[in-house]
Amino acid sequence: MTAPRPAPAAAPARVPLDRRLARAAQTVTSRALGPYQTAIVRIGFSLTWLFFLLREFPHRHEMYGPDGPWSFDLARRLIADNRAFTVLMWSDGRLWFEVVYGLAVVAALLLLVGWHTRAVSVVFMVGALSLQNRSVFLGDGGDNVVHLVAIYLTLIRCGQVWSLDARRAARKAASGGKTAGRVELAGPVLWIVLGGFLVAATWFSPVTGEWWMYVLLWVLWLGHGLWWLVEQYVPGEPRVLLDVLANLAHNATLVVLMAEVCLIYATAGWYKIQGSRWQDGTALFYPLHLNYFTPWPGLSELLASSGIMVMVLSYGTVIVQVAFPFTLFKRKVKNVLLVVMMLEHAGIAVLLGLPAFSLAMIAADAVFLPTVFLVWLGARVARGRDRLLRRKPAAPELPPQRPAGEPGGEPGAGAQGGETGGGASPRTLVG
């Protein structure tokens, strides 16, 4: 007697289009995606710019200051045509240059630790753009990436985790929403100071800067003030509306940043394909014999002496750069290529002597790192910090749960909002 065949499994019900659209709209408005990815981007780029400023500190006057070959008059004539934004055009005095350079260093340091990231990110952008636009012929690919990401960071909620803002918000939540008055005053005082600076920047707008830059600065300044007023006095539906707008701006800018990274690699790879030296696999041989790009001549000579190694690295670079944008939806392949590209940039930093460029590109690549890996890395760093300071280890930080109703979500699990919450869904490109 034959056993009865099991009934075929029922096909999963197809979700209607309107429900899928509603779920997508709820995802991009209810929380800021990629909190760990945006935090590592913030840390990476602020560390890159801080490293560059400190490394070039002895040569700052020749690079961007009054003693440089690109004089103040030449810069003023160029900026009159391209309308690039730089506050260094307000005065050619040495004191004003030192103030701007010092503020750029301080802003990079404060953004690195995540102190009032909304306001400090604007100061960071002003400092980076002012110095780079003062002497445009000193830049390279890394400076261009810092230039772009400095603007993006003003719209990204990059202080949700791994920041002093996140720690302050956690303490406020633990104390029932009560904080010391002096801590709450830091934000308004900073806002007032930056407002005075913005008035001065608008006064000097005929000297430098396109109109959109001043519109962006005014919108950010007024938006930050409105956010503080709503949070202090009407934390109901108006706060929810501001959260939705902030999440939309964050998620849209995050998509732009990801597309920018893909565009960089795609264009670099396709341009290389058109070069004859890349086609025959000898392109890497030539920079390894240039004195300007050989900080370690012995190591460069050893690598260049192997024709097979030069060919493999030349072809491998082109293949990885061209293939990366097409692997974003294949997570395992994408993660492997991320490791390869980061190792490639580390090799560029050592072999060709371009550490700032390599750090900037590695920080840009970090936007695609998996959330699980970043949480594990953060836990390891926190454990090392506690051992170094001989402190009691804190509770491990876990990725936030997905809201109920989403695939894989648990009942009662809600998305964390504000500047300290919000996690990336495991089914997104960022993790």
Disulfide bonds with the S-S distance in Angstrom:
none
